[in-house]
Amino acid sequence: MNTTMNDLLTRRSIRSYTDEVPPREVIEEICNAGTYAPTGMNRQAPIILAVTNREVRDEMSRLNAAVMGADSDPFYGAPVVLVVLADSTAAMTWKEDGSLVMGNLLNAAHAKGLGSCWIHRAKEVFETEEGKAILAGLGIDTTKYVGIGNCILGYVKGDYPEARPRKENYVYWIE
């Protein structure tokens, strides 16, 4: 089996991380892979916020937990959060485009030996005044960009999970 297929078949959602922050070069490679996701008409509506600053990461965790009405860490201790947002005015496929970027980030993290997991509620977080302030501080137009998802990543703490069995009738053939 080639490396790409192996990575696609063995990646799992990780929910336990060490505190060690991966090297910036590795995070840059993962982000770069995200930028090569297909986008509708190559409009490239998504952007990625690479959050390695612990204070900002913790604030985003708090905001995300508040959306759920919880006070736990929805980022499972992961030291890095790659937030994908998309320009909702750039293309009709902005949500799908952002989802494809998320998929590339998740798979690239695994290929680089890191754990990752898609954490939802980016949309709701960046609709809050605090979330808008984070974007505005980076010069990002808060009237156009909508959160798609949070790709948390870091080094896996504990055992790597086994794959669960695939459901029956996942694929239907028309020949």
C-alpha positions as CSV (number, residue, x, y, z in Angstrom):
1,M,0.0,0.0,0.0
2,N,1.4,3.4,-0.8
3,T,2.0,6.0,1.8
4,T,-0.9,8.3,0.9
5,M,-3.4,5.4,1.1
6,N,-1.9,4.2,4.3
7,D,-2.2,7.6,5.9
8,L,-5.8,7.9,4.7
9,L,-6.8,4.5,6.1
10,T,-4.9,4.9,9.4
11,R,-5.7,8.5,10.5
12,R,-7.9,8.7,13.6
13,S,-9.4,11.5,15.7
14,I,-7.2,12.1,18.7
15,R,-8.6,13.3,22.0
16,S,-5.5,13.3,24.2
17,Y,-2.3,15.3,23.6
18,T,1.0,16.1,25.3
19,D,1.8,19.7,26.1
20,E,4.7,19.7,23.6
21,V,4.2,22.2,20.7
22,P,5.3,20.7,17.4
23,P,8.0,22.7,15.5
24,R,6.8,25.7,13.5
25,E,8.2,24.1,10.3
26,V,5.9,21.1,10.7
27,I,2.9,23.3,11.4
28,E,3.8,25.3,8.3
29,E,3.9,22.1,6.2
30,I,0.5,21.1,7.5
31,C,-0.9,24.5,6.7
32,N,0.6,24.4,3.3
33,A,-1.1,21.1,2.6
34,G,-4.4,22.8,3.6
35,T,-3.9,25.5,1.0
36,Y,-3.7,22.9,-1.7
37,A,-7.2,21.6,-1.0
38,P,-9.5,21.9,-4.0
39,T,-11.8,24.9,-4.1
40,G,-14.8,25.8,-6.3
41,M,-13.5,27.5,-9.4
42,N,-10.2,27.9,-7.6
43,R,-11.6,30.9,-5.7
44,Q,-9.6,29.8,-2.6
45,A,-12.3,31.2,-0.2
46,P,-10.8,29.6,2.9
47,I,-8.1,31.0,5.2
48,I,-6.3,29.3,8.1
49,L,-5.4,30.8,11.5
50,A,-2.5,29.0,13.0
51,V,-2.8,29.4,16.7
52,T,0.3,28.4,18.8
53,N,0.0,31.2,21.4
54,R,-1.1,29.5,24.5
55,E,-3.2,32.4,25.8
56,V,-5.1,32.8,22.6
57,R,-5.5,29.1,22.3
58,D,-7.0,29.0,25.8
59,E,-9.3,31.9,25.1
60,M,-10.6,30.2,22.0
61,S,-11.1,27.0,24.0
62,R,-13.1,29.0,26.6
63,L,-15.2,30.6,23.9
64,N,-15.8,27.2,22.2
65,A,-16.8,25.6,25.5
66,A,-19.2,28.5,26.2
67,V,-21.0,27.7,23.0
68,M,-21.7,24.2,24.4
69,G,-22.5,25.5,27.8
70,A,-19.5,23.7,29.3
71,D,-16.4,24.6,31.1
72,S,-14.1,21.8,29.9
73,D,-11.4,22.1,27.2
74,P,-13.0,21.1,23.9
75,F,-9.5,21.1,22.4
76,Y,-8.5,18.1,24.6
77,G,-5.3,19.7,25.6
78,A,-3.9,20.0,22.1
79,P,-1.3,22.8,22.0
80,V,-2.1,23.9,18.4
81,V,-5.4,25.0,16.8
82,L,-5.6,25.6,13.1
83,V,-8.9,27.4,12.5
84,V,-10.4,27.3,9.1
85,L,-12.6,30.2,8.0
86,A,-14.0,31.0,4.6
87,D,-15.1,34.1,2.7
88,S,-18.8,33.5,2.3
89,T,-18.9,36.1,-0.5
90,A,-16.1,34.5,-2.6
91,A,-17.9,31.4,-3.9
92,M,-21.1,29.4,-3.6
93,T,-18.9,26.5,-2.4
94,W,-17.2,28.3,0.5
95,K,-18.4,25.8,3.1
96,E,-17.4,22.8,1.1
97,D,-14.1,24.5,0.2
98,G,-13.4,25.0,3.9
99,S,-14.3,21.5,4.7
100,L,-11.8,20.2,2.1
101,V,-9.1,22.4,3.7
102,M,-10.0,20.8,7.1
103,G,-9.6,17.3,5.6
104,N,-6.2,18.2,4.1
105,L,-5.1,19.5,7.5
106,L,-6.2,16.4,9.4
107,N,-4.5,14.1,6.9
108,A,-1.3,16.1,6.7
109,A,-1.1,16.2,10.5
110,H,-1.2,12.4,10.5
111,A,1.3,12.1,7.7
112,K,3.7,14.3,9.8
113,G,3.3,12.0,12.8
114,L,0.9,14.2,14.8
115,G,-2.6,13.6,16.2
116,S,-5.5,15.8,15.1
117,C,-9.3,16.1,15.5
118,W,-12.0,18.3,13.9
119,I,-13.6,20.4,16.6
120,H,-16.8,22.2,15.6
121,R,-18.3,25.5,16.7
122,A,-15.8,27.8,14.9
123,K,-18.7,29.5,13.3
124,E,-20.3,30.3,16.6
125,V,-17.0,31.4,18.3
126,F,-16.2,33.9,15.5
127,E,-19.7,35.3,15.7
128,T,-19.0,36.5,19.3
129,E,-17.6,39.9,20.0
130,E,-14.4,38.2,21.4
131,G,-14.1,36.1,18.3
132,K,-14.6,39.0,16.0
133,A,-11.9,41.0,17.9
134,I,-9.4,38.2,17.3
135,L,-10.2,38.4,13.5
136,A,-10.2,42.2,13.4
137,G,-6.8,42.2,15.2
138,L,-5.4,40.3,12.2
139,G,-7.1,42.5,9.7
140,I,-9.7,39.9,8.7
141,D,-13.1,41.2,7.5
142,T,-15.5,39.9,10.1
143,T,-18.5,40.5,7.8
144,K,-17.2,38.1,5.2
145,Y,-15.3,35.3,7.0
146,V,-17.3,32.5,8.7
147,G,-15.8,29.8,10.8
148,I,-15.7,26.3,9.3
149,G,-13.9,24.2,11.9
150,N,-10.9,23.9,14.3
151,C,-8.2,21.4,13.5
152,I,-6.5,20.7,16.8
153,L,-3.2,19.0,16.6
154,G,-0.2,17.9,18.6
155,Y,1.7,14.9,19.8
156,V,-0.5,11.9,20.8
157,K,-0.7,11.1,24.5
158,G,-1.2,7.4,25.1
159,D,-2.1,4.7,22.7
160,Y,-3.2,5.4,19.1
161,P,-6.8,4.3,18.6
162,E,-7.7,1.4,16.5
163,A,-10.2,1.8,13.6
164,R,-13.8,1.0,14.3
165,P,-15.4,-1.3,11.8
166,R,-16.9,0.4,8.8
167,K,-20.7,0.1,8.5
168,E,-22.3,-2.2,6.0
169,N,-23.6,-0.8,2.8
170,Y,-21.2,2.2,2.9
171,V,-20.6,1.9,-0.9
172,Y,-23.3,1.2,-3.5
173,W,-22.2,0.3,-6.9
174,I,-23.9,1.2,-10.2
175,E,-22.2,-0.9,-13.0
